[in-house]
Amino acid sequence: MTASPTHDQESATAEILKAATALGVLGGGAQGAPRILALLCNPAVNAAEVAAVMGREPGLSLRVLRVANSAYYGLTRSISTIDRALVLLGLDAVRGIAAAACLDRTVKRASENAPLDMDALVRHSLATAVAAEALAQIGHRPLAPEAFIAGLLHNLGVTVQLRLDPAGVSAMIDALRATPEQDMPALEARRVGVGHEQCVAVLFEAWQLPAMLVEAARHHHDPMAAPQQHRELAALVNLGIHLSLACGNTHALEPAATPRNHAAMTLLGLTDEDLDRVAADLPERLAKLQEAFAAA
């Protein structure tokens, strides 16, 4: 039986939703990039729905097509329409490209005058998505599309957290600047009223996303605490974060690489050699993807 939320939990959720509404990142009622993100993140979305939303967003369609034709995918034939991209790349690939194209607009619009480099945060998120997807391809291929989406958006709660407690986030950044190796979740619990994992989980629930994405977001720092049926996706995101940071894609709230989570590796049946291979390929794959988005 699911426990009823406490008054404190209900109050925190209300404050998160209020902040998310003020920022314009509640996908269900918002316009533009956040609304599209909410649609793209749902695994139940179909090709016709994706094509329809692209048809209403010519700028987004152009970005998606430029990435689809980039060196990241290495196709030998040119893709000139979204319908053709859906055929050649598949629905999940187009969903991922479009979500990534929306992320930077959503984050930067929601975090003007933020005390951290939002470009670095987006780069870390993109690298996490690429790494999580690559890890899923090794032994959990059906989870690969959602590993990319969950990795891409795992830090979206930071934008809401900045709205709720800018002084607390600034204090965290100062503390991490002085001692980069300290445990970020533990520091967050001491310095900030509401954690970024809770913020993104509440946001995903408001977007009415499936429980697997909500729980992966809620537990990306501690995947073994996720409900058992959603633990593998949370573990993929956690290890994707590790690889992103280990390859130099740090930001002010995560300035140093985290240790490998061996419990997550065991759960997924991954070895150090598996992670090393993904890490070796990650800089080049990320560079190609960033180059494609820059051109778009």
C-alpha positions as a LaTeX table, in Angstrom:
\begin{tabular}{lrrr}
\hline
Residue & $x$ (\AA) & $y$ (\AA) & $z$ (\AA) \\
\hline
Met1 & 0.00 & 0.00 & 0.00 \\
Thr2 & 1.35 & 3.46 & $-0.93$ \\
Ala3 & 1.88 & 5.79 & 2.01 \\
Ser4 & $-0.11$ & 9.03 & 2.02 \\
Pro5 & 2.01 & 12.16 & 1.53 \\
Thr6 & 2.74 & 14.13 & 4.69 \\
His7 & 1.78 & 17.76 & 5.10 \\
Asp8 & 5.43 & 18.75 & 4.55 \\
Gln9 & 5.58 & 16.74 & 1.32 \\
Glu10 & 2.34 & 18.27 & 0.08 \\
Ser11 & 3.63 & 21.75 & 0.93 \\
Ala12 & 6.94 & 21.14 & $-0.87$ \\
Thr13 & 5.09 & 19.81 & $-3.93$ \\
Ala14 & 2.85 & 22.87 & $-3.99$ \\
Glu15 & 5.87 & 25.18 & $-3.80$ \\
Ile16 & 7.63 & 23.28 & $-6.61$ \\
Leu17 & 4.55 & 23.49 & $-8.84$ \\
Lys18 & 4.18 & 27.19 & $-8.07$ \\
Ala19 & 7.82 & 27.84 & $-8.99$ \\
Ala20 & 7.57 & 25.70 & $-12.13$ \\
Thr21 & 4.47 & 27.60 & $-13.21$ \\
Ala22 & 6.19 & 30.94 & $-12.66$ \\
Leu23 & 9.13 & 29.74 & $-14.76$ \\
Gly24 & 6.87 & 28.47 & $-17.53$ \\
Val25 & 8.21 & 24.89 & $-17.41$ \\
Leu26 & 4.95 & 23.10 & $-16.70$ \\
Gly27 & 4.60 & 21.33 & $-20.01$ \\
Gly28 & 0.90 & 20.59 & $-19.76$ \\
Gly29 & $-0.21$ & 24.22 & $-19.82$ \\
Ala30 & 2.86 & 26.03 & $-21.06$ \\
Gln31 & 3.60 & 27.10 & $-24.58$ \\
Gly32 & 6.67 & 26.41 & $-26.69$ \\
Ala33 & 9.62 & 24.28 & $-25.67$ \\
Pro34 & 8.40 & 23.00 & $-22.25$ \\
Arg35 & 5.07 & 21.88 & $-23.69$ \\
Ile36 & 6.84 & 20.07 & $-26.53$ \\
Leu37 & 9.30 & 18.48 & $-24.09$ \\
Ala38 & 6.42 & 17.03 & $-22.11$ \\
Leu39 & 5.02 & 15.46 & $-25.28$ \\
Leu40 & 8.36 & 14.10 & $-26.50$ \\
Cys41 & 9.26 & 12.56 & $-23.15$ \\
Asn42 & 6.21 & 10.33 & $-23.09$ \\
Pro43 & 7.03 & 6.87 & $-24.51$ \\
Ala44 & 3.40 & 6.53 & $-25.58$ \\
Val45 & 3.69 & 9.34 & $-28.13$ \\
Asn46 & 3.33 & 8.14 & $-31.72$ \\
Ala47 & 4.97 & 9.17 & $-34.98$ \\
Ala48 & 1.90 & 11.09 & $-36.18$ \\
Glu49 & 1.87 & 13.20 & $-33.00$ \\
Val50 & 5.58 & 13.96 & $-33.31$ \\
Ala51 & 5.21 & 14.87 & $-36.97$ \\
Ala52 & 2.24 & 17.11 & $-36.14$ \\
Val53 & 4.07 & 19.07 & $-33.45$ \\
Met54 & 7.08 & 19.45 & $-35.76$ \\
Gly55 & 4.79 & 20.80 & $-38.44$ \\
Arg56 & 3.73 & 23.58 & $-36.05$ \\
Glu57 & 7.35 & 24.37 & $-35.07$ \\
Pro58 & 9.40 & 25.07 & $-38.21$ \\
Gly59 & 12.43 & 26.23 & $-36.24$ \\
Leu60 & 12.51 & 23.02 & $-34.22$ \\
Ser61 & 11.99 & 20.93 & $-37.35$ \\
Leu62 & 14.99 & 22.61 & $-38.99$ \\
Arg63 & 17.19 & 21.87 & $-35.98$ \\
Val64 & 16.10 & 18.24 & $-35.93$ \\
Leu65 & 16.80 & 17.80 & $-39.64$ \\
Arg66 & 20.26 & 19.37 & $-39.36$ \\
Val67 & 21.15 & 16.99 & $-36.53$ \\
Ala68 & 19.68 & 14.04 & $-38.44$ \\
Asn69 & 21.95 & 14.89 & $-41.39$ \\
Ser70 & 25.04 & 15.42 & $-39.23$ \\
Ala71 & 28.14 & 13.29 & $-38.70$ \\
Tyr72 & 26.59 & 12.04 & $-35.43$ \\
Tyr73 & 24.33 & 9.70 & $-37.42$ \\
Gly74 & 26.60 & 9.29 & $-40.46$ \\
Leu75 & 23.84 & 8.49 & $-42.92$ \\
Thr76 & 24.75 & 8.23 & $-46.59$ \\
Arg77 & 21.49 & 9.76 & $-47.80$ \\
Ser78 & 20.07 & 13.20 & $-47.08$ \\
Ile79 & 16.97 & 13.57 & $-44.90$ \\
Ser80 & 14.80 & 16.45 & $-46.06$ \\
Thr81 & 11.56 & 15.95 & $-44.09$ \\
Ile82 & 10.52 & 14.95 & $-40.59$ \\
Asp83 & 8.49 & 12.07 & $-42.04$ \\
Arg84 & 11.66 & 10.78 & $-43.73$ \\
Ala85 & 13.61 & 11.19 & $-40.48$ \\
Leu86 & 11.00 & 9.13 & $-38.68$ \\
Val87 & 11.39 & 6.37 & $-41.28$ \\
Leu88 & 15.20 & 6.33 & $-41.47$ \\
Leu89 & 16.12 & 7.10 & $-37.85$ \\
Gly90 & 13.03 & 5.84 & $-36.07$ \\
Leu91 & 10.57 & 7.52 & $-33.73$ \\
Asp92 & 12.76 & 7.23 & $-30.62$ \\
Ala93 & 15.78 & 8.87 & $-32.28$ \\
Val94 & 13.67 & 11.79 & $-33.51$ \\
Arg95 & 12.10 & 12.14 & $-30.05$ \\
Gly96 & 15.57 & 12.32 & $-28.51$ \\
Ile97 & 16.92 & 14.85 & $-31.02$ \\
Ala98 & 13.88 & 17.09 & $-30.61$ \\
Ala99 & 13.98 & 16.87 & $-26.81$ \\
Ala100 & 17.65 & 17.84 & $-26.83$ \\
Ala101 & 16.87 & 20.74 & $-29.15$ \\
Cys102 & 14.22 & 21.97 & $-26.70$ \\
Leu103 & 16.34 & 21.54 & $-23.56$ \\
Asp104 & 18.70 & 24.48 & $-23.96$ \\
Arg105 & 15.83 & 26.87 & $-24.72$ \\
Thr106 & 13.87 & 25.63 & $-21.71$ \\
Val107 & 16.80 & 25.80 & $-19.30$ \\
Lys108 & 18.14 & 29.16 & $-20.41$ \\
Arg109 & 14.72 & 30.82 & $-20.49$ \\
Ala110 & 13.98 & 29.53 & $-16.99$ \\
Ser111 & 17.36 & 30.45 & $-15.50$ \\
Glu112 & 18.22 & 34.00 & $-16.47$ \\
Asn113 & 20.82 & 35.53 & $-14.13$ \\
Ala114 & 21.51 & 32.08 & $-12.64$ \\
Pro115 & 24.65 & 31.75 & $-10.45$ \\
Leu116 & 25.98 & 28.91 & $-12.62$ \\
Asp117 & 26.95 & 28.41 & $-16.24$ \\
Met118 & 23.79 & 27.03 & $-17.86$ \\
Asp119 & 25.70 & 26.06 & $-21.02$ \\
Ala120 & 27.87 & 23.77 & $-18.88$ \\
Leu121 & 24.76 & 22.29 & $-17.25$ \\
Val122 & 23.21 & 21.58 & $-20.67$ \\
Arg123 & 26.47 & 20.05 & $-21.96$ \\
His124 & 26.64 & 17.77 & $-18.90$ \\
Ser125 & 23.02 & 16.72 & $-19.45$ \\
Leu126 & 23.63 & 15.97 & $-23.12$ \\
Ala127 & 26.72 & 13.89 & $-22.31$ \\
Thr128 & 24.76 & 12.03 & $-19.63$ \\
Ala129 & 22.05 & 11.22 & $-22.18$ \\
Val130 & 24.54 & 9.92 & $-24.75$ \\
Ala131 & 26.37 & 7.82 & $-22.14$ \\
Ala132 & 23.19 & 6.40 & $-20.56$ \\
Glu133 & 21.86 & 5.42 & $-23.98$ \\
Ala134 & 25.16 & 3.77 & $-24.92$ \\
Leu135 & 25.19 & 1.78 & $-21.67$ \\
Ala136 & 21.62 & 0.64 & $-22.27$ \\
Gln137 & 22.59 & $-0.59$ & $-25.74$ \\
Ile138 & 25.03 & $-3.05$ & $-24.18$ \\
Gly139 & 22.49 & $-5.22$ & $-22.37$ \\
His140 & 19.24 & $-3.33$ & $-21.89$ \\
Arg141 & 18.40 & $-2.20$ & $-25.41$ \\
Pro142 & 14.64 & $-1.66$ & $-24.81$ \\
Leu143 & 15.53 & 0.98 & $-22.20$ \\
Ala144 & 17.84 & 2.94 & $-24.53$ \\
Pro145 & 15.32 & 5.58 & $-25.72$ \\
Glu146 & 14.16 & 6.34 & $-22.18$ \\
Ala147 & 17.76 & 6.26 & $-20.89$ \\
Phe148 & 18.55 & 9.09 & $-23.34$ \\
Ile149 & 15.48 & 11.12 & $-22.31$ \\
Ala150 & 15.95 & 10.52 & $-18.57$ \\
Gly151 & 19.65 & 11.35 & $-18.79$ \\
Leu152 & 18.97 & 14.46 & $-20.82$ \\
Leu153 & 16.47 & 15.89 & $-18.34$ \\
His154 & 17.81 & 14.61 & $-15.01$ \\
Asn155 & 18.97 & 18.09 & $-13.93$ \\
Leu156 & 15.93 & 20.04 & $-15.10$ \\
Gly157 & 14.93 & 20.33 & $-11.45$ \\
Val158 & 17.89 & 22.67 & $-10.89$ \\
Thr159 & 16.00 & 25.42 & $-12.73$ \\
Val160 & 13.07 & 25.08 & $-10.31$ \\
Gln161 & 15.40 & 24.82 & $-7.32$ \\
Leu162 & 17.06 & 28.08 & $-8.35$ \\
Arg163 & 13.66 & 29.77 & $-8.26$ \\
Leu164 & 12.78 & 28.30 & $-4.87$ \\
Asp165 & 16.07 & 28.91 & $-3.05$ \\
Pro166 & 18.64 & 30.95 & $-5.00$ \\
Ala167 & 20.60 & 31.75 & $-1.86$ \\
Gly168 & 20.83 & 28.08 & $-0.91$ \\
Val169 & 22.01 & 27.09 & $-4.39$ \\
Ser170 & 24.62 & 29.87 & $-4.34$ \\
Ala171 & 25.83 & 28.64 & $-0.95$ \\
Met172 & 26.16 & 25.12 & $-2.39$ \\
Ile173 & 28.20 & 26.42 & $-5.30$ \\
Asp174 & 30.53 & 28.30 & $-2.95$ \\
Ala175 & 30.98 & 25.21 & $-0.79$ \\
Leu176 & 31.69 & 23.00 & $-3.82$ \\
Arg177 & 34.12 & 25.55 & $-5.22$ \\
Ala178 & 36.07 & 25.28 & $-1.97$ \\
Thr179 & 35.83 & 21.46 & $-1.72$ \\
Pro180 & 34.82 & 19.97 & $-5.09$ \\
Glu181 & 35.00 & 16.32 & $-3.98$ \\
Gln182 & 32.36 & 16.53 & $-1.25$ \\
Asp183 & 29.11 & 14.60 & $-1.59$ \\
Met184 & 26.67 & 16.81 & $-3.49$ \\
Pro185 & 23.38 & 15.20 & $-2.30$ \\
Ala186 & 24.51 & 15.42 & 1.34 \\
Leu187 & 25.52 & 19.05 & 0.88 \\
Glu188 & 22.22 & 19.81 & $-0.83$ \\
Ala189 & 20.28 & 18.32 & 2.09 \\
Arg190 & 22.10 & 20.72 & 4.45 \\
Arg191 & 22.00 & 23.88 & 2.34 \\
Val192 & 18.80 & 23.81 & 0.25 \\
Gly193 & 15.20 & 23.39 & 1.32 \\
Val194 & 14.08 & 21.23 & $-1.60$ \\
Gly195 & 16.33 & 18.86 & $-3.56$ \\
His196 & 16.69 & 19.03 & $-7.34$ \\
Glu197 & 15.69 & 15.35 & $-7.68$ \\
Gln198 & 12.41 & 16.07 & $-5.91$ \\
Cys199 & 11.86 & 19.12 & $-8.12$ \\
Val200 & 12.29 & 17.21 & $-11.37$ \\
Ala201 & 10.19 & 14.27 & $-10.15$ \\
Val202 & 7.30 & 16.60 & $-9.26$ \\
Leu203 & 7.68 & 18.31 & $-12.64$ \\
Phe204 & 7.57 & 14.96 & $-14.46$ \\
Glu205 & 4.48 & 13.96 & $-12.49$ \\
Ala206 & 2.82 & 17.22 & $-13.50$ \\
Trp207 & 3.72 & 16.40 & $-17.12$ \\
Gln208 & 1.96 & 13.05 & $-16.52$ \\
Leu209 & 5.00 & 11.06 & $-17.60$ \\
Pro210 & 5.26 & 7.31 & $-16.86$ \\
Ala211 & 6.43 & 6.21 & $-13.42$ \\
Met212 & 9.70 & 4.83 & $-14.83$ \\
Leu213 & 10.81 & 8.34 & $-15.84$ \\
Val214 & 9.53 & 9.92 & $-12.62$ \\
Glu215 & 11.42 & 7.44 & $-10.44$ \\
Ala216 & 14.60 & 7.58 & $-12.53$ \\
Ala217 & 14.54 & 11.35 & $-12.05$ \\
Arg218 & 13.79 & 11.08 & $-8.33$ \\
His219 & 16.62 & 8.60 & $-7.67$ \\
His220 & 19.37 & 9.43 & $-10.18$ \\
His221 & 21.92 & 9.91 & $-7.38$ \\
Asp222 & 20.83 & 6.77 & $-5.50$ \\
Pro223 & 19.35 & 4.34 & $-8.03$ \\
Met224 & 19.18 & 1.43 & $-5.62$ \\
Ala225 & 16.59 & 3.39 & $-3.62$ \\
Ala226 & 14.23 & 3.47 & $-6.61$ \\
Pro227 & 11.29 & 1.05 & $-6.76$ \\
Gln228 & 12.61 & $-2.27$ & $-8.02$ \\
Gln229 & 10.73 & $-2.18$ & $-11.33$ \\
His230 & 12.30 & 1.20 & $-12.20$ \\
Arg231 & 15.75 & 0.62 & $-10.73$ \\
Glu232 & 17.49 & $-0.29$ & $-13.99$ \\
Leu233 & 16.61 & 3.00 & $-15.69$ \\
Ala234 & 17.72 & 4.97 & $-12.62$ \\
Ala235 & 20.98 & 3.00 & $-12.63$ \\
Leu236 & 21.62 & 3.80 & $-16.30$ \\
Val237 & 21.17 & 7.51 & $-15.61$ \\
Asn238 & 23.41 & 7.32 & $-12.53$ \\
Leu239 & 26.22 & 5.68 & $-14.47$ \\
Gly240 & 25.68 & 8.09 & $-17.37$ \\
Ile241 & 26.19 & 10.97 & $-14.93$ \\
His242 & 29.42 & 9.37 & $-13.71$ \\
Leu243 & 30.77 & 9.00 & $-17.25$ \\
Ser244 & 29.74 & 12.52 & $-18.21$ \\
Leu245 & 31.61 & 13.98 & $-15.23$ \\
Ala246 & 34.60 & 11.64 & $-15.65$ \\
Cys247 & 34.98 & 12.87 & $-19.24$ \\
Gly248 & 35.17 & 16.49 & $-18.08$ \\
Asn249 & 31.56 & 17.59 & $-18.47$ \\
Thr250 & 31.33 & 19.13 & $-15.04$ \\
His251 & 29.35 & 22.15 & $-13.85$ \\
Ala252 & 29.17 & 24.29 & $-10.73$ \\
Leu253 & 26.93 & 21.89 & $-8.80$ \\
Glu254 & 28.97 & 18.82 & $-9.82$ \\
Pro255 & 32.54 & 20.07 & $-10.21$ \\
Ala256 & 34.24 & 16.67 & $-9.78$ \\
Ala257 & 33.68 & 13.13 & $-11.03$ \\
Thr258 & 31.73 & 10.77 & $-8.79$ \\
Pro259 & 32.91 & 7.21 & $-8.05$ \\
Arg260 & 31.48 & 4.37 & $-10.09$ \\
Asn261 & 28.38 & 2.92 & $-8.50$ \\
His262 & 29.24 & $-0.78$ & $-8.36$ \\
Ala263 & 25.80 & $-1.77$ & $-7.09$ \\
Ala264 & 24.27 & $-0.13$ & $-10.19$ \\
Met265 & 26.83 & $-1.87$ & $-12.41$ \\
Thr266 & 26.02 & $-5.25$ & $-10.86$ \\
Leu267 & 22.29 & $-4.66$ & $-11.29$ \\
Leu268 & 22.80 & $-3.92$ & $-14.99$ \\
Gly269 & 25.41 & $-6.63$ & $-15.55$ \\
Leu270 & 28.00 & $-4.04$ & $-16.65$ \\
Thr271 & 31.75 & $-4.32$ & $-16.14$ \\
Asp272 & 34.48 & $-1.74$ & $-15.79$ \\
Glu273 & 35.51 & $-2.62$ & $-19.33$ \\
Asp274 & 31.99 & $-1.78$ & $-20.56$ \\
Leu275 & 32.11 & 1.63 & $-18.91$ \\
Asp276 & 35.64 & 2.23 & $-20.17$ \\
Arg277 & 34.52 & 1.59 & $-23.76$ \\
Val278 & 31.62 & 4.01 & $-23.48$ \\
Ala279 & 33.90 & 6.58 & $-21.84$ \\
Ala280 & 36.44 & 6.24 & $-24.65$ \\
Asp281 & 33.79 & 6.99 & $-27.30$ \\
Leu282 & 31.89 & 9.65 & $-25.37$ \\
Pro283 & 34.02 & 12.77 & $-26.12$ \\
Glu284 & 33.86 & 12.23 & $-29.88$ \\
Arg285 & 30.16 & 11.39 & $-29.90$ \\
Leu286 & 29.35 & 14.41 & $-27.72$ \\
Ala287 & 31.47 & 16.70 & $-29.91$ \\
Lys288 & 29.63 & 15.57 & $-33.05$ \\
Leu289 & 26.26 & 16.10 & $-31.40$ \\
Gln290 & 27.21 & 19.53 & $-30.05$ \\
Glu291 & 28.57 & 20.51 & $-33.45$ \\
Ala292 & 25.29 & 19.48 & $-35.06$ \\
Phe293 & 23.24 & 21.53 & $-32.59$ \\
Ala294 & 25.56 & 24.51 & $-32.97$ \\
Ala295 & 25.05 & 24.40 & $-36.72$ \\
Ala296 & 21.31 & 24.14 & $-36.19$ \\
\hline
\end{tabular}
